[in-house]
């Protein structure tokens, strides 16, 4: 929300208990430059949430 982006965090997608995902639901009238903005903001949010975490 701090980046003007709302997504739905979900869990349990592998077997009902394990696995995580983020649902992105733009309107059907979204245009390419808006998709770029969504991807950029989501990337920034993930980077900020993970911080220095090593994958």
PQR file of N, CA, C, O and H, with PARSE charges and radii, in Angstrom:
ATOM      1  N   UNK A   1       0.819  -1.190   0.000 -0.4000 1.5000
ATOM      2  CA  UNK A   1       0.000   0.000   0.000 -0.0000 2.0000
ATOM      3  C   UNK A   1       0.867   1.260   0.000  0.5500 1.7000
ATOM      4  O   UNK A   1       0.472   2.292  -0.543 -0.5500 1.4000
ATOM      5  N   UNK A   2       2.056   1.170   0.614 -0.4000 1.5000
ATOM      6  CA  UNK A   2       2.946   2.329   0.649 -0.0000 2.0000
ATOM      7  C   UNK A   2       3.418   2.717  -0.743  0.5500 1.7000
ATOM      8  O   UNK A   2       3.830   3.856  -0.964 -0.5500 1.4000
ATOM      9  H   UNK A   2       2.377   0.332   1.055  0.4000 1.0000
ATOM     10  N   UNK A   3       3.361   1.783  -1.678 -0.4000 1.5000
ATOM     11  CA  UNK A   3       3.806   2.038  -3.051 -0.0000 2.0000
ATOM     12  C   UNK A   3       2.617   2.189  -4.006  0.5500 1.7000
ATOM     13  O   UNK A   3       2.774   2.087  -5.222 -0.5500 1.4000
ATOM     14  H   UNK A   3       3.026   0.858  -1.498  0.4000 1.0000
ATOM     15  N   UNK A   4       1.437   2.431  -3.449 -0.4000 1.5000
ATOM     16  CA  UNK A   4       0.202   2.581  -4.233 -0.0000 2.0000
ATOM     17  C   UNK A   4      -0.081   1.352  -5.085  0.5500 1.7000
ATOM     18  O   UNK A   4      -0.444   1.461  -6.257 -0.5500 1.4000
ATOM     19  H   UNK A   4       1.309   2.514  -2.461  0.4000 1.0000
ATOM     20  N   UNK A   5       0.091   0.182  -4.478 -0.4000 1.5000
ATOM     21  CA  UNK A   5      -0.183  -1.080  -5.148 -0.0000 2.0000
ATOM     22  C   UNK A   5      -0.833  -2.014  -4.138  0.5500 1.7000
ATOM     23  O   UNK A   5      -0.314  -2.213  -3.040 -0.5500 1.4000
ATOM     24  H   UNK A   5       0.386   0.094  -3.527  0.4000 1.0000
ATOM     25  N   UNK A   6      -1.973  -2.586  -4.518 -0.4000 1.5000
ATOM     26  CA  UNK A   6      -2.657  -3.539  -3.644 -0.0000 2.0000
ATOM     27  C   UNK A   6      -2.619  -4.904  -4.314  0.5500 1.7000
ATOM     28  O   UNK A   6      -2.997  -5.043  -5.477 -0.5500 1.4000
ATOM     29  H   UNK A   6      -2.394  -2.425  -5.410  0.4000 1.0000
ATOM     30  N   UNK A   7      -2.163  -5.908  -3.576 -0.4000 1.5000
ATOM     31  CA  UNK A   7      -2.141  -7.290  -4.054 -0.0000 2.0000
ATOM     32  C   UNK A   7      -2.717  -8.176  -2.951  0.5500 1.7000
ATOM     33  O   UNK A   7      -2.899  -7.734  -1.817 -0.5500 1.4000
ATOM     34  H   UNK A   7      -1.856  -5.795  -2.631  0.4000 1.0000
ATOM     35  N   UNK A   8      -3.001  -9.424  -3.299 -0.4000 1.5000
ATOM     36  CA  UNK A   8      -3.559 -10.364  -2.345 -0.0000 2.0000
ATOM     37  C   UNK A   8      -2.507 -11.429  -2.023  0.5500 1.7000
ATOM     38  O   UNK A   8      -2.216 -12.276  -2.867 -0.5500 1.4000
ATOM     39  H   UNK A   8      -2.853  -9.783  -4.221  0.4000 1.0000
ATOM     40  N   UNK A   9      -1.932 -11.399  -0.810 -0.4000 1.5000
ATOM     41  CA  UNK A   9      -0.980 -12.454  -0.447 -0.0000 2.0000
ATOM     42  C   UNK A   9      -1.744 -13.721  -0.086  0.5500 1.7000
ATOM     43  O   UNK A   9      -2.760 -13.660   0.607 -0.5500 1.4000
ATOM     44  H   UNK A   9      -2.168 -10.711  -0.124  0.4000 1.0000
ATOM     45  N   UNK A  10      -1.266 -14.851  -0.547 -0.4000 1.5000
ATOM     46  CA  UNK A  10      -1.933 -16.127  -0.282 -0.0000 2.0000
ATOM     47  C   UNK A  10      -0.892 -17.172   0.084  0.5500 1.7000
ATOM     48  O   UNK A  10       0.287 -17.025  -0.237 -0.5500 1.4000
ATOM     49  H   UNK A  10      -0.441 -14.900  -1.110  0.4000 1.0000
ATOM     50  N   UNK A  11      -1.319 -18.197   0.737 -0.4000 1.5000
ATOM     51  CA  UNK A  11      -0.438 -19.291   1.088 -0.0000 2.0000
ATOM     52  C   UNK A  11      -1.119 -20.622   0.873  0.5500 1.7000
ATOM     53  O   UNK A  11      -2.329 -20.693   0.659 -0.5500 1.4000
ATOM     54  H   UNK A  11      -2.277 -18.316   0.998  0.4000 1.0000
ATOM     55  N   UNK A  12      -0.333 -21.670   0.934 -0.4000 1.5000
ATOM     56  CA  UNK A  12      -0.871 -23.016   0.846 -0.0000 2.0000
ATOM     57  C   UNK A  12      -1.292 -23.459  -0.532  0.5500 1.7000
ATOM     58  O   UNK A  12      -2.297 -24.156  -0.674 -0.5500 1.4000
ATOM     59  H   UNK A  12       0.650 -21.613   1.108  0.4000 1.0000
ATOM     60  N   UNK A  13      -0.556 -23.075  -1.545 -0.4000 1.5000
ATOM     61  CA  UNK A  13      -0.975 -23.400  -2.905 -0.0000 2.0000
ATOM     62  C   UNK A  13      -0.416 -24.713  -3.439  0.5500 1.7000
ATOM     63  O   UNK A  13      -0.858 -25.191  -4.483 -0.5500 1.4000
ATOM     64  H   UNK A  13       0.260 -22.509  -1.429  0.4000 1.0000
ATOM     65  N   UNK A  14       0.539 -25.295  -2.746 -0.4000 1.5000
ATOM     66  CA  UNK A  14       1.111 -26.560  -3.220 -0.0000 2.0000
ATOM     67  C   UNK A  14       0.252 -27.723  -2.755  0.5500 1.7000
ATOM     68  O   UNK A  14      -0.194 -28.543  -3.558 -0.5500 1.4000
ATOM     69  H   UNK A  14       0.898 -24.906  -1.898  0.4000 1.0000
ATOM     70  N   UNK A  15       0.024 -27.785  -1.449 -0.4000 1.5000
ATOM     71  CA  UNK A  15      -0.728 -28.904  -0.890 -0.0000 2.0000
ATOM     72  C   UNK A  15      -1.774 -28.450   0.120  0.5500 1.7000
ATOM     73  O   UNK A  15      -2.234 -29.248   0.936 -0.5500 1.4000
ATOM     74  H   UNK A  15       0.386 -27.119  -0.797  0.4000 1.0000
ATOM     75  N   UNK A  16      -2.149 -27.193   0.073 -0.4000 1.5000
ATOM     76  CA  UNK A  16      -3.095 -26.661   1.034 -0.0000 2.0000
ATOM     77  C   UNK A  16      -2.438 -26.097   2.282  0.5500 1.7000
ATOM     78  O   UNK A  16      -3.101 -25.461   3.101 -0.5500 1.4000
ATOM     79  H   UNK A  16      -1.776 -26.544  -0.590  0.4000 1.0000
ATOM     80  N   UNK A  17      -1.145 -26.324   2.431 -0.4000 1.5000
ATOM     81  CA  UNK A  17      -0.428 -25.824   3.606 -0.0000 2.0000
ATOM     82  C   UNK A  17       0.886 -25.135   3.249  0.5500 1.7000
ATOM     83  O   UNK A  17       1.272 -24.160   3.893 -0.5500 1.4000
ATOM     84  H   UNK A  17      -0.606 -26.841   1.766  0.4000 1.0000
ATOM     85  N   UNK A  18       1.570 -25.639   2.229 -0.4000 1.5000
ATOM     86  CA  UNK A  18       2.879 -25.091   1.848 -0.0000 2.0000
ATOM     87  C   UNK A  18       2.763 -24.287   0.561  0.5500 1.7000
ATOM     88  O   UNK A  18       1.882 -24.525  -0.266 -0.5500 1.4000
ATOM     89  H   UNK A  18       1.256 -26.431   1.706  0.4000 1.0000
ATOM     90  N   UNK A  19       3.662 -23.344   0.414 -0.4000 1.5000
ATOM     91  CA  UNK A  19       3.722 -22.556  -0.815 -0.0000 2.0000
ATOM     92  C   UNK A  19       3.079 -21.192  -0.635  0.5500 1.7000
ATOM     93  O   UNK A  19       2.074 -21.066   0.066 -0.5500 1.4000
ATOM     94  H   UNK A  19       4.378 -23.151   1.085  0.4000 1.0000
ATOM     95  N   UNK A  20       3.637 -20.191  -1.247 -0.4000 1.5000
ATOM     96  CA  UNK A  20       3.126 -18.826  -1.157 -0.0000 2.0000
ATOM     97  C   UNK A  20       3.014 -18.228  -2.550  0.5500 1.7000
ATOM     98  O   UNK A  20       3.762 -18.594  -3.456 -0.5500 1.4000
ATOM     99  H   UNK A  20       4.453 -20.293  -1.816  0.4000 1.0000
ATOM    100  N   UNK A  21       2.086 -17.317  -2.709 -0.4000 1.5000
ATOM    101  CA  UNK A  21       1.971 -16.584  -3.960 -0.0000 2.0000
ATOM    102  C   UNK A  21       1.328 -15.229  -3.693  0.5500 1.7000
ATOM    103  O   UNK A  21       0.770 -14.989  -2.622 -0.5500 1.4000
ATOM    104  H   UNK A  21       1.479 -17.020  -1.972  0.4000 1.0000
ATOM    105  N   UNK A  22       1.415 -14.363  -4.674 -0.4000 1.5000
ATOM    106  CA  UNK A  22       0.790 -13.051  -4.612 -0.0000 2.0000
ATOM    107  C   UNK A  22      -0.121 -12.944  -5.820  0.5500 1.7000
ATOM    108  O   UNK A  22       0.316 -13.132  -6.955 -0.5500 1.4000
ATOM    109  H   UNK A  22       1.868 -14.558  -5.544  0.4000 1.0000
ATOM    110  N   UNK A  23      -1.392 -12.639  -5.574 -0.4000 1.5000
ATOM    111  CA  UNK A  23      -2.357 -12.478  -6.649 -0.0000 2.0000
ATOM    112  C   UNK A  23      -2.364 -11.021  -7.091  0.5500 1.7000
ATOM    113  O   UNK A  23      -2.564 -10.116  -6.280 -0.5500 1.4000
ATOM    114  H   UNK A  23      -1.747 -12.486  -4.652  0.4000 1.0000
ATOM    115  N   UNK A  24      -2.148 -10.807  -8.369 -0.4000 1.5000
ATOM    116  CA  UNK A  24      -2.192  -9.472  -8.964 -0.0000 2.0000
ATOM    117  C   UNK A  24      -3.440  -9.441  -9.838  0.5500 1.7000
ATOM    118  O   UNK A  24      -3.584 -10.282 -10.726 -0.5500 1.4000
ATOM    119  H   UNK A  24      -1.986 -11.542  -9.027  0.4000 1.0000
ATOM    120  N   UNK A  25      -4.338  -8.499  -9.610 -0.4000 1.5000
ATOM    121  CA  UNK A  25      -5.606  -8.474 -10.334 -0.0000 2.0000
ATOM    122  C   UNK A  25      -5.889  -7.084 -10.911  0.5500 1.7000
ATOM    123  O   UNK A  25      -6.755  -6.366 -10.412 -0.5500 1.4000
ATOM    124  H   UNK A  25      -4.221  -7.816  -8.889  0.4000 1.0000
ATOM    125  N   UNK A  26      -5.151  -6.708 -11.969 -0.4000 1.5000
ATOM    126  CA  UNK A  26      -5.431  -5.411 -12.586 -0.0000 2.0000
ATOM    127  C   UNK A  26      -6.755  -5.482 -13.344  0.5500 1.7000
ATOM    128  O   UNK A  26      -7.221  -6.577 -13.660 -0.5500 1.4000
ATOM    129  H   UNK A  26      -4.448  -7.292 -12.374  0.4000 1.0000
ATOM    130  N   UNK A  27      -7.369  -4.338 -13.640 -0.4000 1.5000
ATOM    131  CA  UNK A  27      -8.607  -4.346 -14.420 -0.0000 2.0000
ATOM    132  C   UNK A  27      -8.344  -4.830 -15.847  0.5500 1.7000
ATOM    133  O   UNK A  27      -7.215  -4.772 -16.333 -0.5500 1.4000
ATOM    134  H   UNK A  27      -6.991  -3.449 -13.383  0.4000 1.0000
ATOM    135  N   UNK A  28      -9.379  -5.299 -16.501 -0.4000 1.5000
ATOM    136  CA  UNK A  28      -9.230  -5.792 -17.874 -0.0000 2.0000
ATOM    137  C   UNK A  28      -8.817  -4.691 -18.849  0.5500 1.7000
ATOM    138  O   UNK A  28      -8.351  -4.989 -19.949 -0.5500 1.4000
ATOM    139  H   UNK A  28     -10.296  -5.346 -16.107  0.4000 1.0000
ATOM    140  N   UNK A  29      -8.980  -3.437 -18.468 -0.4000 1.5000
ATOM    141  CA  UNK A  29      -8.636  -2.330 -19.370 -0.0000 2.0000
ATOM    142  C   UNK A  29      -7.228  -1.797 -19.128  0.5500 1.7000
ATOM    143  O   UNK A  29      -6.891  -0.704 -19.583 -0.5500 1.4000
ATOM    144  H   UNK A  29      -9.358  -3.195 -17.575  0.4000 1.0000
ATOM    145  N   UNK A  30      -6.409  -2.562 -18.416 -0.4000 1.5000
ATOM    146  CA  UNK A  30      -5.034  -2.144 -18.131 -0.0000 2.0000
ATOM    147  C   UNK A  30      -4.255  -2.031 -19.445  0.5500 1.7000
ATOM    148  O   UNK A  30      -4.455  -2.818 -20.370 -0.5500 1.4000
ATOM    149  H   UNK A  30      -6.683  -3.450 -18.047  0.4000 1.0000
ATOM    150  N   UNK A  31      -3.375  -1.048 -19.506 -0.4000 1.5000
ATOM    151  CA  UNK A  31      -2.559  -0.832 -20.703 -0.0000 2.0000
ATOM    152  C   UNK A  31      -1.097  -1.150 -20.374  0.5500 1.7000
ATOM    153  O   UNK A  31      -0.716  -1.182 -19.204 -0.5500 1.4000
ATOM    154  H   UNK A  31      -3.212  -0.409 -18.755  0.4000 1.0000
ATOM    155  N   UNK A  32      -0.281  -1.385 -21.404 -0.4000 1.5000
ATOM    156  CA  UNK A  32       1.106  -1.833 -21.167 -0.0000 2.0000
ATOM    157  C   UNK A  32       1.915  -0.990 -20.182  0.5500 1.7000
ATOM    158  O   UNK A  32       2.622  -1.551 -19.345 -0.5500 1.4000
ATOM    159  H   UNK A  32      -0.591  -1.359 -22.355  0.4000 1.0000
ATOM    160  N   UNK A  33       1.831   0.325 -20.256 -0.4000 1.5000
ATOM    161  CA  UNK A  33       2.653   1.124 -19.331 -0.0000 2.0000
ATOM    162  C   UNK A  33       2.172   0.975 -17.890  0.5500 1.7000
ATOM    163  O   UNK A  33       2.963   1.134 -16.961 -0.5500 1.4000
ATOM    164  H   UNK A  33       1.256   0.781 -20.935  0.4000 1.0000
ATOM    165  N   UNK A  34       0.887   0.672 -17.687 -0.4000 1.5000
ATOM    166  CA  UNK A  34       0.391   0.427 -16.332 -0.0000 2.0000
ATOM    167  C   UNK A  34       0.899  -0.915 -15.806  0.5500 1.7000
ATOM    168  O   UNK A  34       1.183  -1.041 -14.615 -0.5500 1.4000
ATOM    169  H   UNK A  34       0.244   0.542 -18.442  0.4000 1.0000
ATOM    170  N   UNK A  35       1.015  -1.908 -16.671 -0.4000 1.5000
ATOM    171  CA  UNK A  35       1.576  -3.193 -16.276 -0.0000 2.0000
ATOM    172  C   UNK A  35       3.033  -3.015 -15.860  0.5500 1.7000
ATOM    173  O   UNK A  35       3.478  -3.603 -14.874 -0.5500 1.4000
ATOM    174  H   UNK A  35       0.784  -1.805 -17.638  0.4000 1.0000
ATOM    175  N   UNK A  36       3.771  -2.205 -16.609 -0.4000 1.5000
ATOM    176  CA  UNK A  36       5.160  -1.913 -16.241 -0.0000 2.0000
ATOM    177  C   UNK A  36       5.236  -1.302 -14.846  0.5500 1.7000
ATOM    178  O   UNK A  36       6.112  -1.658 -14.059 -0.5500 1.4000
ATOM    179  H   UNK A  36       3.410  -1.727 -17.409  0.4000 1.0000
ATOM    180  N   UNK A  37       4.322  -0.385 -14.539 -0.4000 1.5000
ATOM    181  CA  UNK A  37       4.292   0.250 -13.224 -0.0000 2.0000
ATOM    182  C   UNK A  37       3.975  -0.766 -12.139  0.5500 1.7000
ATOM    183  O   UNK A  37       4.592  -0.743 -11.073 -0.5500 1.4000
ATOM    184  H   UNK A  37       3.610  -0.096 -15.179  0.4000 1.0000
ATOM    185  N   UNK A  38       3.022  -1.656 -12.392 -0.4000 1.5000
ATOM    186  CA  UNK A  38       2.661  -2.696 -11.427 -0.0000 2.0000
ATOM    187  C   UNK A  38       3.868  -3.584 -11.133  0.5500 1.7000
ATOM    188  O   UNK A  38       4.173  -3.862  -9.974 -0.5500 1.4000
ATOM    189  H   UNK A  38       2.521  -1.675 -13.257  0.4000 1.0000
ATOM    190  N   UNK A  39       4.546  -4.024 -12.181 -0.4000 1.5000
ATOM    191  CA  UNK A  39       5.707  -4.902 -12.014 -0.0000 2.0000
ATOM    192  C   UNK A  39       6.814  -4.190 -11.242  0.5500 1.7000
ATOM    193  O   UNK A  39       7.436  -4.780 -10.358 -0.5500 1.4000
ATOM    194  H   UNK A  39       4.298  -3.798 -13.123  0.4000 1.0000
ATOM    195  N   UNK A  40       7.056  -2.942 -11.571 -0.4000 1.5000
ATOM    196  CA  UNK A  40       8.092  -2.167 -10.888 -0.0000 2.0000
ATOM    197  C   UNK A  40       7.774  -2.019  -9.396  0.5500 1.7000
ATOM    198  O   UNK A  40       8.639  -2.241  -8.548 -0.5500 1.4000
ATOM    199  H   UNK A  40       6.550  -2.463 -12.289  0.4000 1.0000
ATOM    200  N   UNK A  41       6.544  -1.646  -9.086 -0.4000 1.5000
ATOM    201  CA  UNK A  41       6.165  -1.446  -7.685 -0.0000 2.0000
ATOM    202  C   UNK A  41       6.172  -2.748  -6.902  0.5500 1.7000
ATOM    203  O   UNK A  41       6.576  -2.765  -5.739 -0.5500 1.4000
ATOM    204  H   UNK A  41       5.842  -1.466  -9.775  0.4000 1.0000
ATOM    205  N   UNK A  42       5.733  -3.836  -7.518 -0.4000 1.5000
ATOM    206  CA  UNK A  42       5.763  -5.121  -6.840 -0.0000 2.0000
ATOM    207  C   UNK A  42       7.206  -5.554  -6.579  0.5500 1.7000
ATOM    208  O   UNK A  42       7.519  -6.061  -5.502 -0.5500 1.4000
ATOM    209  H   UNK A  42       5.404  -3.821  -8.463  0.4000 1.0000
ATOM    210  N   UNK A  43       8.081  -5.356  -7.561 -0.4000 1.5000
ATOM    211  CA  UNK A  43       9.493  -5.680  -7.376 -0.0000 2.0000
ATOM    212  C   UNK A  43      10.117  -4.891  -6.246  0.5500 1.7000
ATOM    213  O   UNK A  43      10.880  -5.437  -5.449 -0.5500 1.4000
ATOM    214  H   UNK A  43       7.827  -4.944  -8.437  0.4000 1.0000
ATOM    215  N   UNK A  44       9.800  -3.612  -6.170 -0.4000 1.5000
ATOM    216  CA  UNK A  44      10.322  -2.778  -5.085 -0.0000 2.0000
ATOM    217  C   UNK A  44       9.811  -3.264  -3.737  0.5500 1.7000
ATOM    218  O   UNK A  44      10.561  -3.291  -2.761 -0.5500 1.4000
ATOM    219  H   UNK A  44       9.180  -3.168  -6.817  0.4000 1.0000
ATOM    220  N   UNK A  45       8.537  -3.650  -3.673 -0.4000 1.5000
ATOM    221  CA  UNK A  45       7.959  -4.125  -2.418 -0.0000 2.0000
ATOM    222  C   UNK A  45       8.605  -5.434  -1.976  0.5500 1.7000
ATOM    223  O   UNK A  45       8.903  -5.611  -0.795 -0.5500 1.4000
ATOM    224  H   UNK A  45       7.927  -3.628  -4.465  0.4000 1.0000
ATOM    225  N   UNK A  46       8.821  -6.348  -2.915 -0.4000 1.5000
ATOM    226  CA  UNK A  46       9.459  -7.625  -2.584 -0.0000 2.0000
ATOM    227  C   UNK A  46      10.890  -7.384  -2.116  0.5500 1.7000
ATOM    228  O   UNK A  46      11.324  -7.953  -1.114 -0.5500 1.4000
ATOM    229  H   UNK A  46       8.579  -6.203  -3.874  0.4000 1.0000
ATOM    230  N   UNK A  47      11.618  -6.543  -2.839 -0.4000 1.5000
ATOM    231  CA  UNK A  47      12.999  -6.227  -2.437 -0.0000 2.0000
ATOM    232  C   UNK A  47      13.042  -5.629  -1.031  0.5500 1.7000
ATOM    233  O   UNK A  47      13.903  -5.988  -0.227 -0.5500 1.4000
ATOM    234  H   UNK A  47      11.265  -6.081  -3.652  0.4000 1.0000
ATOM    235  N   UNK A  48      12.116  -4.719  -0.735 -0.4000 1.5000
ATOM    236  CA  UNK A  48      12.091  -4.089   0.576 -0.0000 2.0000
ATOM    237  C   UNK A  48      11.734  -5.110   1.664  0.5500 1.7000
ATOM    238  O   UNK A  48      12.296  -5.073   2.759 -0.5500 1.4000
ATOM    239  H   UNK A  48      11.417  -4.427  -1.387  0.4000 1.0000
ATOM    240  N   UNK A  49      10.812  -6.010   1.364 -0.4000 1.5000
ATOM    241  CA  UNK A  49      10.401  -7.018   2.341 -0.0000 2.0000
ATOM    242  C   UNK A  49      11.517  -8.017   2.624  0.5500 1.7000
ATOM    243  O   UNK A  49      11.696  -8.447   3.764 -0.5500 1.4000
ATOM    244  H   UNK A  49      10.356  -6.040   0.474  0.4000 1.0000
ATOM    245  N   UNK A  50      12.259  -8.383   1.596 -0.4000 1.5000
ATOM    246  CA  UNK A  50      13.331  -9.376   1.780 -0.0000 2.0000
ATOM    247  C   UNK A  50      14.596  -8.751   2.345  0.5500 1.7000
ATOM    248  O   UNK A  50      15.378  -9.437   3.004 -0.5500 1.4000
ATOM    249  H   UNK A  50      12.113  -8.035   0.670  0.4000 1.0000
ATOM    250  N   UNK A  51      14.812  -7.475   2.102 -0.4000 1.5000
ATOM    251  CA  UNK A  51      16.005  -6.816   2.618 -0.0000 2.0000
ATOM    252  C   UNK A  51      17.257  -7.504   2.144  0.5500 1.7000
ATOM    253  O   UNK A  51      17.470  -7.652   0.940 -0.5500 1.4000
ATOM    254  H   UNK A  51      14.178  -6.918   1.566  0.4000 1.0000
ATOM    255  N   UNK A  52      18.085  -7.923   3.065 -0.4000 1.5000
ATOM    256  CA  UNK A  52      19.351  -8.579   2.750 -0.0000 2.0000
ATOM    257  C   UNK A  52      19.223 -10.099   2.742  0.5500 1.7000
ATOM    258  O   UNK A  52      20.238 -10.796   2.740 -0.5500 1.4000
ATOM    259  H   UNK A  52      17.913  -7.803   4.043  0.4000 1.0000
ATOM    260  N   UNK A  53      18.018 -10.622   2.738 -0.4000 1.5000
ATOM    261  CA  UNK A  53      17.798 -12.066   2.758 -0.0000 2.0000
ATOM    262  C   UNK A  53      18.378 -12.709   1.499  0.5500 1.7000
ATOM    263  O   UNK A  53      18.121 -12.258   0.383 -0.5500 1.4000
ATOM    264  H   UNK A  53      17.193 -10.056   2.740  0.4000 1.0000
ATOM    265  N   UNK A  54      19.156 -13.760   1.693 -0.4000 1.5000
ATOM    266  CA  UNK A  54      19.769 -14.482   0.584 -0.0000 2.0000
ATOM    267  C   UNK A  54      18.901 -15.675   0.204  0.5500 1.7000
ATOM    268  O   UNK A  54      18.507 -16.457   1.069 -0.5500 1.4000
ATOM    269  H   UNK A  54      19.365 -14.127   2.600  0.4000 1.0000
ATOM    270  N   UNK A  55      18.603 -15.818  -1.074 -0.4000 1.5000
ATOM    271  CA  UNK A  55      17.805 -16.956  -1.546 -0.0000 2.0000
ATOM    272  C   UNK A  55      18.715 -18.059  -2.008  0.5500 1.7000
ATOM    273  O   UNK A  55      18.241 -19.108  -2.444 -0.5500 1.4000
ATOM    274  H   UNK A  55      18.923 -15.182  -1.777  0.4000 1.0000
TER
END
